[in-house]
Amino acid sequence: VEAKWWLSQAKKEYYFKNINTKDNNRKMSLVTLHPRIVLAPQVIIEAIRMSLKIDWSWIIRLHPRQIEEDVLNLYKECSDNLIIHSPDEMNLYESLLKCDIHITGFSSCALEAEYFDVETIFIDKRAASYYPDLIDNSNSVICESAEELFKRLTITLN
């Protein structure tokens, strides 16, 4: 019950009154990394490269057990529209308030994203066994290729 209270307060921007939320002119994708998958899944790298000609921004949110320098080295050549931050730099709820779509392997951040009415695109098929209700009862989907991911992003963000 207490967790729902915190979520409801964040969703109302009670604690985030000074945060600039979504920019309607620039679409923002939030990628939440998970230590059980590769730091820079090829599907994400390719989708970022495909989006270079489109005015999209990407936030790569590290898991608390990941080292920022390792991730920076993997993503640095992908895009100028890329922000990498650790969990202590930006609260997850703040990130969800700013983003238009959430992408993850199978992070439980998908549950918070649903509460903030942010669609989640899973890039790992294991998500189907972890979150069957989320996939069946919301607009969350699984996209395992960069082409599938980019197509879904194009549909959702345009």
N, C-alpha and C positions, 0 to 999 in steps of 0.2 A: 504494500500500500504506500509506504513512504517513497519508494522509487517512482511510482506514478505521480506523486505530488511534485517531486523534483522535475520530472518530465513536463508536467503541465505548466509549471512555473517558467521553465525554459521556453516552452512553446509559446507562451504568452509574452515572451521577451521580458519578463519581470526582472531577471538578472542581467539581461543583455540590452538594456535600453539604448546604450551608446554604440551598439554594434551596427555597422552598415550591413543590412541583410541583402537579399538577392538584388542583383543589378539586372534589370530587365533587358538591357542592351548587350550584355555579355553573359553567356551561359557558362555555368561552373559545374564541373564534374568532380566529385569527391571519390578518391580511391583509398580504401582502408586496407592496409597490408596486414598480413597474418604471418607469424613466424613459421608456420607449417607449410607455407608455399614459398616458391622462389621469390626473392626480393623484387625482381623486375620481370614479372611474367611476360613472355613475348607477346601475348594477346594485348596487353596494356601498351607496351612499347609501340607496337604496330598501329594500334588505334590512335595513340597520341600523334604519331607521324602522319596518319591519314587526315587528322583534323587540323593540320598546320595552316591550311588555306581558309579555315573557318574561324570565326572569332569566338573560340571556346577557351576557357581556362581550366586548368587541372590542379587540384590539390591532392598531393600524395601524403596521406597521413600514416606515419610510422606506428608500428605496434611498440608498446613500452620496452619490449625486449630486443628491439632492432637498433642498430647503430646508424645514425644519420649519415655519416661520412660514406659508408658502404653504399647506401641508397643514392646519395648524390652522384657518386661516380657512375652508377648504372643509368641514371635518368638525365644527366646533365646535357647530353647532346640531342635530346628529344624535342625540346620546345622552349621558347622564351616565355610561353604562357603557362609555366609550370611552377608551382609552389610546393616545396617539401617542408613538412613540419612535424615535429615530435608532439606527442600528446600533451606535454607540459607547455608548449607554445600556444596552442589553441585548443580549447575545450571541444569535445566531440559535438556537443549541442550547438556551439557556435558555428562549427563547420557545417552542420546539417541545416542551420538557418540560412547559410550563405549559398548552399549548393542547390542545383536543379536536379541532379541525379547522383546516385551512390553506386559505386562499383566495388566489388570485393570477391575474394575467392569463396569464403564461407564464414566470414567474421560475424559475430553476434551483433555487430553494429547495425546489421540489417534490421534488427528488432527496433532499435531506436529510430532508424530511418523511416520505418513504417509509421511509427507514432508521429513523426514530423511530416507525414504525407510526402515523403521523398521515395521515388521508385528506386529499387535496388536491382542491379544487374549482377548476377553471380557469374563468375568466370571459371568455376570449378564444379564439376558434376556432383561432387559430394554434398553440395548444398541441397540437392533434392532429398537426400535422406535426413539432413539436419533440420531443414525448414520446409517440410511438405505443405503445411498449412499456409505459410507465407507465399509460397509459389502458387498454390491452388486458389487462394482466396484474395490475392491482391494482384497488383500489376507487376510483381517481381518475376523475372525470367532468368534463364540460364543461357549464356552465350559463350561457347567454348572457342570460337575463332575470332580473329580480329575483324574479319568481314562482318560476321554476325553482330559483334559488339558495335562496330561503327554504324551499321544499318540501324540498330536499335537506338543508338545515341542520336542519329539524324532524325529519326521519327519523333523521339521524345523531346529533343531540344529545339526543334523547329516549329 
